[in-house]
């Protein structure tokens, strides 16, 4: 639609808390040159931008468009209308990196299809931080997002993930299985994992990553049963491994 070459920046945010010094300085140096953003929630996006030192006037200088998690092609065209004309913009997630367990991938796919450069910026990802801290297989892993809410389906899924840990033919460890739950259901979810998995299976629980209350431990199911941690209403990533 335009010969101008534009860029769509993928802007990581904090995983929680207010310690902006954990973010690379490249983020501020990039966003301070932008005046258009695609975000999950306009209010929290403004708060984040101010926290990292963004100075532009939101009322007169900045365009913020909210992204629906069910965005379709028509929505993407609207969200990127100025980017299609050559203007740079950024996508801001609610926590961590855009497009991982968060909306944004449809917009990025649309950008690629229309010759817009996509530029990912470095920042915290709870999924990758949990993986590298777990001691599990980092060569092969699968992120499943949220497991089913209903107990029968959830138990079935947990059993499937545990079965996927079996070494493939030819030896070697199976793929690490990564998943999550909403904070207020974490405690019951953990109980289901402990009741369902074999004693020798390893479970890593990674909570409140990058925060002062950070908690990361890998133990066997047998050992977790001896002392079950209190993780209710905490942001957690769960990993199964061998």
Phi and psi restraints in degrees (value plus and minus 20) as a CYANA .aco file:
   2 UNK   PHI    -172.2  -132.2
   2 UNK   PSI     128.3   168.3
   3 UNK   PHI    -102.2   -62.2
   3 UNK   PSI     -32.0     8.0
   4 UNK   PHI     -87.5   -47.5
   4 UNK   PSI     117.2   157.2
   5 UNK   PHI    -113.3   -73.3
   5 UNK   PSI      95.9   135.9
   6 UNK   PHI    -130.8   -90.8
   6 UNK   PSI     148.1   188.1
   7 UNK   PHI    -148.2  -108.2
   7 UNK   PSI     122.6   162.6
   8 UNK   PHI    -135.8   -95.8
   8 UNK   PSI      91.8   131.8
   9 UNK   PHI    -112.1   -72.1
   9 UNK   PSI     114.7   154.7
  10 UNK   PHI    -117.5   -77.5
  10 UNK   PSI      89.1   129.1
  11 UNK   PHI    -124.1   -84.1
  11 UNK   PSI      94.4   134.4
  12 UNK   PHI     -97.4   -57.4
  12 UNK   PSI     130.6   170.6
  13 UNK   PHI    -140.5  -100.5
  13 UNK   PSI    -196.2  -156.2
  14 UNK   PHI     -90.9   -50.9
  14 UNK   PSI     134.9   174.9
  15 UNK   PHI    -106.6   -66.6
  15 UNK   PSI     -22.9    17.1
  16 UNK   PHI     129.7   169.7
  16 UNK   PSI     146.7   186.7
  17 UNK   PHI      55.6    95.6
  17 UNK   PSI    -188.9  -148.9
  18 UNK   PHI    -146.9  -106.9
  18 UNK   PSI      -9.6    30.4
  19 UNK   PHI    -102.0   -62.0
  19 UNK   PSI      66.4   106.4
  20 UNK   PHI     -92.6   -52.6
  20 UNK   PSI     -31.7     8.3
  21 UNK   PHI     -90.1   -50.1
  21 UNK   PSI     -28.3    11.7
  22 UNK   PHI    -100.1   -60.1
  22 UNK   PSI     -30.4     9.6
  23 UNK   PHI    -109.1   -69.1
  23 UNK   PSI     121.1   161.1
  24 UNK   PHI     -82.0   -42.0
  24 UNK   PSI     126.6   166.6
  25 UNK   PHI     -83.1   -43.1
  25 UNK   PSI     -41.5    -1.5
  26 UNK   PHI     -78.8   -38.8
  26 UNK   PSI     -49.4    -9.4
  27 UNK   PHI     -84.9   -44.9
  27 UNK   PSI     -69.9   -29.9
  28 UNK   PHI     -84.5   -44.5
  28 UNK   PSI     -62.8   -22.8
  29 UNK   PHI     -82.8   -42.8
  29 UNK   PSI     -44.9    -4.9
  30 UNK   PHI    -103.8   -63.8
  30 UNK   PSI     -71.0   -31.0
  31 UNK   PHI     -89.6   -49.6
  31 UNK   PSI     -45.7    -5.7
  32 UNK   PHI     -87.4   -47.4
  32 UNK   PSI     -35.1     4.9
  33 UNK   PHI    -116.5   -76.5
  33 UNK   PSI     -19.4    20.6
  34 UNK   PHI    -122.8   -82.8
  34 UNK   PSI     129.0   169.0
  35 UNK   PHI    -150.9  -110.9
  35 UNK   PSI      -6.8    33.2
  36 UNK   PHI    -161.3  -121.3
  36 UNK   PSI     114.1   154.1
  37 UNK   PHI    -158.0  -118.0
  37 UNK   PSI     125.3   165.3
  38 UNK   PHI    -130.9   -90.9
  38 UNK   PSI     101.6   141.6
  39 UNK   PHI    -156.2  -116.2
  39 UNK   PSI     143.7   183.7
  40 UNK   PHI     -97.3   -57.3
  40 UNK   PSI     -63.5   -23.5
  41 UNK   PHI    -159.6  -119.6
  41 UNK   PSI      99.9   139.9
  42 UNK   PHI     -82.0   -42.0
  42 UNK   PSI     -60.0   -20.0
  43 UNK   PHI     -84.6   -44.6
  43 UNK   PSI     -68.0   -28.0
  44 UNK   PHI     -91.0   -51.0
  44 UNK   PSI     -49.8    -9.8
  45 UNK   PHI     -84.9   -44.9
  45 UNK   PSI     -63.6   -23.6
  46 UNK   PHI     -81.2   -41.2
  46 UNK   PSI     -62.9   -22.9
  47 UNK   PHI     -81.7   -41.7
  47 UNK   PSI     -62.8   -22.8
  48 UNK   PHI     -84.2   -44.2
  48 UNK   PSI     -65.8   -25.8
  49 UNK   PHI     -80.9   -40.9
  49 UNK   PSI     -61.3   -21.3
  50 UNK   PHI     -85.2   -45.2
  50 UNK   PSI     -58.1   -18.1
  51 UNK   PHI     -83.3   -43.3
  51 UNK   PSI     -52.5   -12.5
  52 UNK   PHI    -112.2   -72.2
  52 UNK   PSI     -17.3    22.7
  53 UNK   PHI      83.7   123.7
  53 UNK   PSI      -6.1    33.9
  54 UNK   PHI     -88.8   -48.8
  54 UNK   PSI     110.8   150.8
  55 UNK   PHI    -128.6   -88.6
  55 UNK   PSI     -33.4     6.6
  56 UNK   PHI     -86.5   -46.5
  56 UNK   PSI     132.7   172.7
  57 UNK   PHI     -98.3   -58.3
  57 UNK   PSI      98.8   138.8
  58 UNK   PHI     -87.2   -47.2
  58 UNK   PSI     -45.8    -5.8
  59 UNK   PHI    -100.3   -60.3
  59 UNK   PSI     -53.0   -13.0
  60 UNK   PHI    -137.7   -97.7
  60 UNK   PSI     -39.4     0.6
  61 UNK   PHI    -136.4   -96.4
  61 UNK   PSI     -32.0     8.0
  62 UNK   PHI    -144.6  -104.6
  62 UNK   PSI     119.5   159.5
  63 UNK   PHI    -129.9   -89.9
  63 UNK   PSI     105.2   145.2
  64 UNK   PHI    -141.8  -101.8
  64 UNK   PSI     101.2   141.2
  65 UNK   PHI    -132.9   -92.9
  65 UNK   PSI     112.1   152.1
  66 UNK   PHI    -106.5   -66.5
  66 UNK   PSI     118.7   158.7
  67 UNK   PHI    -121.6   -81.6
  67 UNK   PSI     102.2   142.2
  68 UNK   PHI    -101.1   -61.1
  68 UNK   PSI     118.3   158.3
  69 UNK   PHI     -86.6   -46.6
  69 UNK   PSI     -32.2     7.8
  70 UNK   PHI    -128.5   -88.5
  70 UNK   PSI      10.8    50.8
  71 UNK   PHI     -76.8   -36.8
  71 UNK   PSI     115.8   155.8
  72 UNK   PHI    -131.0   -91.0
  72 UNK   PSI    -193.1  -153.1
  73 UNK   PHI     -79.6   -39.6
  73 UNK   PSI     -60.7   -20.7
  74 UNK   PHI     -86.2   -46.2
  74 UNK   PSI     -60.2   -20.2
  75 UNK   PHI     -81.6   -41.6
  75 UNK   PSI     -63.1   -23.1
  76 UNK   PHI     -82.4   -42.4
  76 UNK   PSI     -58.8   -18.8
  77 UNK   PHI     -83.8   -43.8
  77 UNK   PSI     -58.7   -18.7
  78 UNK   PHI     -88.1   -48.1
  78 UNK   PSI     -65.2   -25.2
  79 UNK   PHI     -82.3   -42.3
  79 UNK   PSI     -53.9   -13.9
  80 UNK   PHI    -125.0   -85.0
  80 UNK   PSI      -2.0    38.0
  81 UNK   PHI     -76.3   -36.3
  81 UNK   PSI     -60.2   -20.2
  82 UNK   PHI    -101.7   -61.7
  82 UNK   PSI     -49.3    -9.3
  83 UNK   PHI     -86.5   -46.5
  83 UNK   PSI     -56.4   -16.4
  84 UNK   PHI     -84.0   -44.0
  84 UNK   PSI     -40.0     0.0
  85 UNK   PHI    -116.3   -76.3
  85 UNK   PSI     -17.8    22.2
  86 UNK   PHI      92.6   132.6
  86 UNK   PSI     -18.5    21.5
  87 UNK   PHI    -111.2   -71.2
  87 UNK   PSI     118.6   158.6
  88 UNK   PHI     -97.4   -57.4
  88 UNK   PSI     133.1   173.1
  89 UNK   PHI    -171.0  -131.0
  89 UNK   PSI     149.2   189.2
  90 UNK   PHI    -151.5  -111.5
  90 UNK   PSI     128.8   168.8
  91 UNK   PHI    -122.9   -82.9
  91 UNK   PSI     111.2   151.2
  92 UNK   PHI    -140.6  -100.6
  92 UNK   PSI     105.4   145.4
  93 UNK   PHI    -104.9   -64.9
  93 UNK   PSI     149.5   189.5
  94 UNK   PHI     -95.7   -55.7
  94 UNK   PSI     -50.0   -10.0
  95 UNK   PHI    -177.7  -137.7
  95 UNK   PSI     112.2   152.2
  96 UNK   PHI      52.6    92.6
  96 UNK   PSI    -163.1  -123.1
  97 UNK   PHI    -111.7   -71.7
  97 UNK   PSI     119.9   159.9
  98 UNK   PHI     -81.7   -41.7
  98 UNK   PSI     133.5   173.5
  99 UNK   PHI      57.6    97.6
  99 UNK   PSI     -25.1    14.9
 100 UNK   PHI    -131.2   -91.2
 100 UNK   PSI      90.1   130.1
 101 UNK   PHI      37.2    77.2
 101 UNK   PSI       4.6    44.6
 102 UNK   PHI    -167.9  -127.9
 102 UNK   PSI     135.0   175.0
 103 UNK   PHI     -87.3   -47.3
 103 UNK   PSI     145.0   185.0
 104 UNK   PHI     114.7   154.7
 104 UNK   PSI     -43.4    -3.4
 105 UNK   PHI     -84.1   -44.1
 105 UNK   PSI     -53.4   -13.4
 106 UNK   PHI     -84.8   -44.8
 106 UNK   PSI     -58.8   -18.8
 107 UNK   PHI     -87.4   -47.4
 107 UNK   PSI     -60.9   -20.9
 108 UNK   PHI     -84.3   -44.3
 108 UNK   PSI     -62.3   -22.3
 109 UNK   PHI     -82.1   -42.1
 109 UNK   PSI     -60.6   -20.6
 110 UNK   PHI     -83.9   -43.9
 110 UNK   PSI     -59.8   -19.8
 111 UNK   PHI     -81.6   -41.6
 111 UNK   PSI     -64.7   -24.7
 112 UNK   PHI     -80.2   -40.2
 112 UNK   PSI     -61.1   -21.1
 113 UNK   PHI     -87.1   -47.1
 113 UNK   PSI     -38.3     1.7
 114 UNK   PHI    -136.9   -96.9
 114 UNK   PSI       7.1    47.1
 115 UNK   PHI      39.7    79.7
 115 UNK   PSI      14.6    54.6
 116 UNK   PHI    -116.2   -76.2
 116 UNK   PSI     109.3   149.3
 117 UNK   PHI     -89.0   -49.0
 117 UNK   PSI     110.8   150.8
 118 UNK   PHI    -124.7   -84.7
 118 UNK   PSI     104.7   144.7
 119 UNK   PHI    -141.7  -101.7
 119 UNK   PSI      84.0   124.0
 120 UNK   PHI    -101.2   -61.2
 120 UNK   PSI     114.0   154.0
 121 UNK   PHI    -120.6   -80.6
 121 UNK   PSI     132.2   172.2
 122 UNK   PHI     -97.4   -57.4
 122 UNK   PSI     114.5   154.5
 123 UNK   PHI    -191.0  -151.0
 123 UNK   PSI     157.3   197.3
 124 UNK   PHI     -91.0   -51.0
 124 UNK   PSI     116.6   156.6
 125 UNK   PHI    -144.7  -104.7
 125 UNK   PSI      97.3   137.3
 126 UNK   PHI     -80.4   -40.4
 126 UNK   PSI     -53.2   -13.2
 127 UNK   PHI     -87.5   -47.5
 127 UNK   PSI     -67.6   -27.6
 128 UNK   PHI     -92.5   -52.5
 128 UNK   PSI     -57.4   -17.4
 129 UNK   PHI     -82.2   -42.2
 129 UNK   PSI     -62.1   -22.1
 130 UNK   PHI     -84.9   -44.9
 130 UNK   PSI     -60.6   -20.6
 131 UNK   PHI     -82.7   -42.7
 131 UNK   PSI     -69.4   -29.4
 132 UNK   PHI     -90.9   -50.9
 132 UNK   PSI     -41.8    -1.8
 133 UNK   PHI    -110.4   -70.4
 133 UNK   PSI     -27.0    13.0
 134 UNK   PHI    -101.2   -61.2
 134 UNK   PSI     -48.0    -8.0
 135 UNK   PHI      64.2   104.2
 135 UNK   PSI     -11.7    28.3
 136 UNK   PHI    -112.3   -72.3
 136 UNK   PSI     156.1   196.1
 137 UNK   PHI     -79.0   -39.0
 137 UNK   PSI      94.5   134.5
 138 UNK   PHI    -118.0   -78.0
 138 UNK   PSI     -20.3    19.7
 139 UNK   PHI    -106.9   -66.9
 139 UNK   PSI     -51.9   -11.9
 140 UNK   PHI    -154.9  -114.9
 140 UNK   PSI     101.1   141.1
 141 UNK   PHI    -175.0  -135.0
 141 UNK   PSI     135.2   175.2
 142 UNK   PHI    -152.4  -112.4
 142 UNK   PSI     109.9   149.9
 143 UNK   PHI    -121.2   -81.2
 143 UNK   PSI     103.5   143.5
 144 UNK   PHI    -122.9   -82.9
 144 UNK   PSI     -24.5    15.5
 145 UNK   PHI      48.5    88.5
 145 UNK   PSI    -158.3  -118.3
 146 UNK   PHI    -106.8   -66.8
 146 UNK   PSI     116.9   156.9
 147 UNK   PHI    -105.0   -65.0
 147 UNK   PSI     147.0   187.0
 148 UNK   PHI     -75.7   -35.7
 148 UNK   PSI     127.0   167.0
 149 UNK   PHI     -99.8   -59.8
 149 UNK   PSI     -60.6   -20.6
 150 UNK   PHI     -89.7   -49.7
 150 UNK   PSI     111.4   151.4
 151 UNK   PHI     -70.6   -30.6
 151 UNK   PSI     -68.1   -28.1
 152 UNK   PHI     -80.1   -40.1
 152 UNK   PSI     -64.5   -24.5
 153 UNK   PHI     -88.5   -48.5
 153 UNK   PSI     -56.2   -16.2
 154 UNK   PHI     -87.1   -47.1
 154 UNK   PSI     -64.2   -24.2
 155 UNK   PHI     -81.5   -41.5
 155 UNK   PSI     -62.1   -22.1
 156 UNK   PHI     -80.3   -40.3
 156 UNK   PSI     -63.1   -23.1
 157 UNK   PHI     -87.1   -47.1
 157 UNK   PSI     -61.6   -21.6
 158 UNK   PHI     -79.8   -39.8
 158 UNK   PSI     -61.5   -21.5
 159 UNK   PHI     -83.1   -43.1
 159 UNK   PSI     -58.6   -18.6
 160 UNK   PHI     -85.0   -45.0
 160 UNK   PSI     -60.7   -20.7
 161 UNK   PHI     -86.8   -46.8
 161 UNK   PSI     -59.9   -19.9
 162 UNK   PHI     -84.7   -44.7
 162 UNK   PSI     -59.8   -19.8
 163 UNK   PHI     -84.2   -44.2
 163 UNK   PSI     -50.3   -10.3
 164 UNK   PHI     -90.8   -50.8
 164 UNK   PSI     -30.6     9.4
 165 UNK   PHI     -98.0   -58.0
 165 UNK   PSI     -34.6     5.4
 166 UNK   PHI     -79.6   -39.6
 166 UNK   PSI     117.0   157.0
 167 UNK   PHI     -78.9   -38.9
 167 UNK   PSI     117.3   157.3
 168 UNK   PHI     -88.2   -48.2
 168 UNK   PSI     145.8   185.8
 169 UNK   PHI     -77.8   -37.8
 169 UNK   PSI     115.0   155.0
 170 UNK   PHI      80.9   120.9
 170 UNK   PSI     -21.3    18.7
 171 UNK   PHI      72.1   112.1
 171 UNK   PSI    -199.1  -159.1
 172 UNK   PHI      68.5   108.5
 172 UNK   PSI     138.2   178.2
 173 UNK   PHI     -97.3   -57.3
 173 UNK   PSI     135.0   175.0
 174 UNK   PHI     -96.1   -56.1
 174 UNK   PSI     153.9   193.9
 175 UNK   PHI     -92.9   -52.9
 175 UNK   PSI     119.1   159.1
 176 UNK   PHI     -84.3   -44.3
 176 UNK   PSI     117.1   157.1
 177 UNK   PHI    -127.2   -87.2
 177 UNK   PSI     102.0   142.0
 178 UNK   PHI    -139.5   -99.5
 178 UNK   PSI     115.7   155.7
 179 UNK   PHI    -177.2  -137.2
 179 UNK   PSI     156.7   196.7
 180 UNK   PHI    -170.1  -130.1
 180 UNK   PSI     152.5   192.5
 181 UNK   PHI    -167.1  -127.1
 181 UNK   PSI     139.3   179.3
 182 UNK   PHI     -87.9   -47.9
 182 UNK   PSI     123.8   163.8
 183 UNK   PHI     -73.2   -33.2
 183 UNK   PSI     -59.1   -19.1
 184 UNK   PHI     -94.9   -54.9
 184 UNK   PSI     -28.4    11.6
 185 UNK   PHI    -128.4   -88.4
 185 UNK   PSI     -15.4    24.6
 186 UNK   PHI     -78.8   -38.8
 186 UNK   PSI     -63.9   -23.9
 187 UNK   PHI     -85.9   -45.9
 187 UNK   PSI     -65.2   -25.2
 188 UNK   PHI     -85.7   -45.7
 188 UNK   PSI     -56.9   -16.9
 189 UNK   PHI     -82.4   -42.4
 189 UNK   PSI     -64.2   -24.2
 190 UNK   PHI     -82.4   -42.4
 190 UNK   PSI     -60.4   -20.4
 191 UNK   PHI     -79.1   -39.1
 191 UNK   PSI     -61.0   -21.0
 192 UNK   PHI     -84.2   -44.2
 192 UNK   PSI     -59.5   -19.5
 193 UNK   PHI     -83.4   -43.4
 193 UNK   PSI     -66.0   -26.0
 194 UNK   PHI     -86.6   -46.6
 194 UNK   PSI     -52.4   -12.4
 195 UNK   PHI     -97.2   -57.2
 195 UNK   PSI     -46.1    -6.1
 196 UNK   PHI    -114.5   -74.5
 196 UNK   PSI     -60.1   -20.1
 197 UNK   PHI    -102.2   -62.2
 197 UNK   PSI     137.7   177.7
 198 UNK   PHI     -90.4   -50.4
 198 UNK   PSI     133.1   173.1
 199 UNK   PHI     -78.7   -38.7
 199 UNK   PSI     -53.9   -13.9
 200 UNK   PHI    -103.2   -63.2
 200 UNK   PSI     -31.9     8.1
 201 UNK   PHI     -85.8   -45.8
 201 UNK   PSI     121.9   161.9
 202 UNK   PHI    -115.0   -75.0
 202 UNK   PSI     117.3   157.3
 203 UNK   PHI    -146.1  -106.1
 203 UNK   PSI     109.6   149.6
 204 UNK   PHI    -126.6   -86.6
 204 UNK   PSI     111.8   151.8
 205 UNK   PHI    -134.7   -94.7
 205 UNK   PSI     100.5   140.5
 206 UNK   PHI    -140.8  -100.8
 206 UNK   PSI      91.2   131.2
 207 UNK   PHI    -136.8   -96.8
 207 UNK   PSI     127.0   167.0
 208 UNK   PHI      31.7    71.7
 208 UNK   PSI      25.2    65.2
 209 UNK   PHI     -79.7   -39.7
 209 UNK   PSI     116.6   156.6
 210 UNK   PHI      54.3    94.3
 210 UNK   PSI     -21.2    18.8
 211 UNK   PHI    -117.1   -77.1
 211 UNK   PSI     142.8   182.8
 212 UNK   PHI     -79.0   -39.0
 212 UNK   PSI     -45.5    -5.5
 213 UNK   PHI    -111.9   -71.9
 213 UNK   PSI      -5.1    34.9
 214 UNK   PHI     -72.5   -32.5
 214 UNK   PSI     116.6   156.6
 215 UNK   PHI    -159.3  -119.3
 215 UNK   PSI      99.5   139.5
 216 UNK   PHI    -155.6  -115.6
 216 UNK   PSI      97.0   137.0
 217 UNK   PHI    -161.5  -121.5
 217 UNK   PSI     119.4   159.4
 218 UNK   PHI    -136.6   -96.6
 218 UNK   PSI     103.1   143.1
 219 UNK   PHI    -163.8  -123.8
 219 UNK   PSI     145.9   185.9
 220 UNK   PHI     -93.1   -53.1
 220 UNK   PSI     137.6   177.6
 221 UNK   PHI     -76.8   -36.8
 221 UNK   PSI     -59.0   -19.0
 222 UNK   PHI     -76.6   -36.6
 222 UNK   PSI     -65.7   -25.7
 223 UNK   PHI     -93.9   -53.9
 223 UNK   PSI     -54.2   -14.2
 224 UNK   PHI     -82.5   -42.5
 224 UNK   PSI     -55.9   -15.9
 225 UNK   PHI     -83.3   -43.3
 225 UNK   PSI     -46.7    -6.7
 226 UNK   PHI     -91.1   -51.1
 226 UNK   PSI     -51.5   -11.5
 227 UNK   PHI    -169.0  -129.0
 227 UNK   PSI      74.8   114.8
 228 UNK   PHI    -101.7   -61.7
 228 UNK   PSI     102.8   142.8
 229 UNK   PHI     -94.1   -54.1
 229 UNK   PSI     136.2   176.2
 230 UNK   PHI    -110.1   -70.1
 230 UNK   PSI      88.4   128.4
 231 UNK   PHI    -143.9  -103.9
 231 UNK   PSI      -7.4    32.6
 232 UNK   PHI     -82.3   -42.3
 232 UNK   PSI     114.7   154.7
 233 UNK   PHI      44.4    84.4
 233 UNK   PSI       2.9    42.9
 234 UNK   PHI    -131.6   -91.6
 234 UNK   PSI     128.9   168.9
 235 UNK   PHI    -100.1   -60.1
 235 UNK   PSI      97.9   137.9
 236 UNK   PHI    -149.4  -109.4
 236 UNK   PSI     129.1   169.1
 237 UNK   PHI    -137.4   -97.4
 237 UNK   PSI     115.3   155.3
 238 UNK   PHI    -132.0   -92.0
 238 UNK   PSI     119.6   159.6
 239 UNK   PHI    -154.8  -114.8
 239 UNK   PSI     115.2   155.2
 240 UNK   PHI    -127.0   -87.0
 240 UNK   PSI     116.7   156.7
 241 UNK   PHI    -175.4  -135.4
 241 UNK   PSI    -196.7  -156.7
